[in-house]
Amino acid sequence: MKMKEFIEEHYLTNRAFITDDYDECLRYIDENVLPLKYHKYTSGKEVWNSWVVPKKWIVNRAFIEKDDEVIVDFNDHPLHLISYSDPFEGRISLKELKEHLHFHPKLPDAIPFHFRLNYRPWDSEWGFCVSKKFYDELDDGMYYVKIDTTFEDGKLKVAEHHLEGEKEDTILLIAHLDHTGMADDDLSGVAVGLEVMNKLMEKEKTRYSYKLLIVPEMLGSAAYLEEHESLPDKTKYGIFLEMLGNKNRLALQKSFEENTILDKIAEYLLKRDNGDHKIDKFRNIICNDEILFESPGYEIPTISISRYPYPEYHTHLDNPSIISEEKLQEAVEYVLNILDILEKDFTPLRKFKGIPSLANPKYDLYIDPGQPALEGTVIVSENLKLFRDYIFRYLEGDRSVFEISEIFDLPFDFVHEYLTKFKEKNLIDVK
């Protein structure tokens, strides 16, 4: 199944934190896309002595009537009902009704996403979301409201797929599955994560281990981290994936430290392969679960890859019509290219003293600029000349191949291939 088809099949569902629709989407992935391991957190559980896992929320029916005509209906779009709305039934005035209606301040035709109660089970209210245009056109009079919702103990679910590599060091791919009735945020991140994992599984082996985490936003990540306090000991980096299907440019949000190898590789590839892109500091593009993986006591360097901002964000206009399979695939390739460099990168350590004659046939590694004034002289760039002359001093086991390529502003693939030959000729060890 194409990534967009997966999104189309599941976007128009009520994927609040603990709901049947959320669980059904996980079940579909487990049975049809990628086998999953589940971590479950019971309603009422406190995470870090502050976050509280809510109850399971069941929506049986929710609508507003005027003169015996249904004018707002949860069945038409699940965003019409605020997440975790209390039940309510009664006839009320327009003034009272408007106290429970929410609209988007800038998009008059959009149904907005009201999500705050997901995170605040100690609060309660009932309410609907409508367009500003609809809100402004409501007539005076009495309205009949029926919200048939129930709450019961349930389990918040975080899904995981682990791919074992040669090393225990793990790279996390993270995406959130919640966000009722929307497509790009963040079914697209889940779809890209699934595709990346499937591509990695096609490889004969990987050096790093990989773990895909599908979470309820923020709360799921917090619960998982509290349960896995030793995660940083085995985890090298995190990559948060979100909003990757719209037609906007790719945006890279750096980790908190900004200067990890992951940050540098992601920036290098974005500048090399994507003419139109955005790069910014930690939490300067979009705020999401990366803050939890970077939180005190965990501090896993985590970048975020998205196409934020986009005008349909957090509204019912975020639907499959704005999703491009080509853009989803571009995001997959970008992530895979980042991981490919991480997989190939190594730190060279010289096994020689002095300067070996690289022109000797037993090495044949000399970068030859030719002889001045001779016809057919090879023209070598200044960067390559510097690399040729300085490389011997950069083999002390303190810089990786990627870092060396950055120093000389040369393509990683060239430097990697060249120093791999050093290894083959027994000139270096690999740390």
KAFEN-V579209 format. One record per helix or strand of 3 or more residues. SS is the DSSP state (2 for helix, 1 for strand). FROM is the first residue (numbers start at 1). TO is the last residue. Records with the same first field share a line. If there is no record, write none. Layout:
# KAFEN-V579209
SS=FROM-TO ; FROM-TO
This chain:
# KAFEN-V579209
2=3-10 ; 20-32 ; 78-80 ; 94-98 ; 116-118 ; 132-136 ; 184-201 ; 219-227 ; 231-234 ; 261-273 ; 290-293 ; 320-322 ; 325-344 ; 382-394 ; 401-407 ; 412-424
1=37-42 ; 56-66 ; 69-73 ; 88-93 ; 142-152 ; 155-163 ; 170-176 ; 209-215 ; 235-241 ; 250-253 ; 277-280 ; 302-306 ; 347-350 ; 396-400 ; 428-430
